[in-house]
Amino acid sequence: MSELSSRIESMHRRDVTVAWAFVIGLWLAIGFVAWATWSLAPNPTARLVLLTGGTIVLIFNTAAIMAMLRHYREDRDFMYGLDIKFLDAARALKNR
């Protein structure tokens, strides 16, 4: 594996890890908010509406992140290669 491929793989793996950490954090945060505010809802209908809204937010955000990761995987050589090119150029300018 070339150095560029290795760097691309490393950047991609880090981005995937951060994205999934965000998804897990979002699910935990929404779950905590639902638990912490459950008793504040005035009636069961309001609870159902709030729970449904939170679930929809979670589903759409999770699907969006999964689509983003799929796009990153498809175009990772181009996207990360370009990032690495500019990072290397910026580092070269800084070290003059």
C-alpha positions, -999 to +999 in steps of 0.1 A: +000+000+000+014+034-010+019+062+015-009+082-001-033+052+001-024+047+037-030+083+046-064+082+027-074+051+046-064+066+079-084+098+073-114+079+061-114+056+091-112+086+114-141+103+097-162+072+098-154+068+136-163+104+143-196+101+123-207+070+141-197+085+175-219+115+166-249+092+157-245+073+190-242+106+209-273+119+192-293+088+201-281+090+237-289+127+239-324+123+225-330+093+248-319+112+278-341+142+269-371+119+265-364+103+298-357+136+317-388+154+303-412+124+303-431+137+333-433+172+320-456+162+291-492+171+301-508+139+288-501+106+270-510+121+236-484+148+240-458+122+250-467+102+219-463+132+197-429+141+213-417+105+211-427+103+175-410+136+166-378+125+184-378+092+166-383+108+132-354+131+139-332+102+149-341+081+118-335+110+093-303+121+109-290+085+110-300+079+074-283+112+064-250+102+081-251+068+065-256+084+031-227+108+038-205+078+047-215+059+016-206+090-005-172+093+013-165+057+006-173+061-031-152+092-037-127+089-009-096+087-031-105+120-048-118+138-017-091+128+007-064+130-019-073+166-025-073+173+013-038+156+016-025+176-013-035+209+003-024+198+038+010+190+024+012+223+005+002+242+037+028+223+057+055+230+031+047+267+032+048+268+070+081+250+072+099+274+048 
